[in-house]
Amino acid sequence: MVGGWHFPTSMKDTEKWYEALHVNSLNQRYAIETTEHGIIGTANLVDINWKDRNAFHGILIGEKDTRGKGYALDTIMAIMRYSFEELGLNRLDTTIIANNEASLKLYIDKCG
C-alpha cells in the first residue's frame, strides 16, 4: 500500500515501475519508516525547478492504522525544512483530493 496505486496492478508492472525510479536532480523519493511499524509510506519532491526554486511535494501513508499518529506531520515538516534550508527552494506545491479532509486540515492548519 505504499506504491502510490489505489487499484490492482500486476507484479511485473510494479517491478517495471520500481526499476524506472531513480534519484536525480529533478525527482527525489523517500520512504517513511518508523521503528515500530517499518516502512509505512512514501514522500517525494518531484519536478524540481532549480531556476524558479520550486517543486511539487506528495506524501502517502499506506496503512490506515498508522495514520493520525503524527508521522505525516513529521515527514512534511522534514521535507519542508530540507527543501527550504538545504536545497534553497522557495515554494512547494501539492494537490489534495477535495474530500480528503484529514490532508486538508494537516496541510492548511498545521503546515501552513
Beta strands, then each sheet from edge to edge (+ up, - down):
strand 1: 28-34
strand 2: 38-49
strand 3: 54-61
strand 4: 91-93
sheet 1: 1+ 2- 3+ 4+
end
